[in-house]
Amino acid sequence: MTAEGISVTENKPITLHVDKSVASKFRDVILVDDVRRTSTTINTAVELLNGCGTRVTACYVIVDLAFAGHPRPSKVPANNYHPLFVISDVDESGRCVVSEGLVPFFLSQGFPRP
């Protein structure tokens, strides 16, 4: 199965592919993406997997570019969406403001830093 979309992050059309015979063997999966800007790729991937009879139970992203102003993925329940870093702003010098995410949360809990 395939799904077409537009990657705003890469500024080009994308085609997502999934082998339905493989995906349909899994009732539940976790989706992992590197960067979320508009949520288009994540929402498209969820629809594609759902079309195989597979449910996305959680989504993890490494970097959420929240400062871009786009809504979080609509196809993933808010309590199952887990960014590692949420960038809420970028200053004139290019420094990112990390406002939330799993990494800042765990570091604030006193977990040892490497």
Sequence and secondary structure as in RCSB ss.txt:
>XXXX:A:sequence
MTAEGISVTENKPITLHVDKSVASKFRDVILVDDVRRTSTTINTAVELLNGCGTRVTACYVIVDLAFAGHPRPSK
VPANNYHPLFVISDVDESGRCVVSEGLVPFFLSQGFPRP
>XXXX:A:secstr
 EEEEEETTTTEEEEEE  HHHHTT SEEEEEEEEESSSHHHHHHHHHHHTTT EEEEEEEEEE GGG     SS
S GGGEEEEEEEEEE TT  EEEEE HHHHHHHTT    
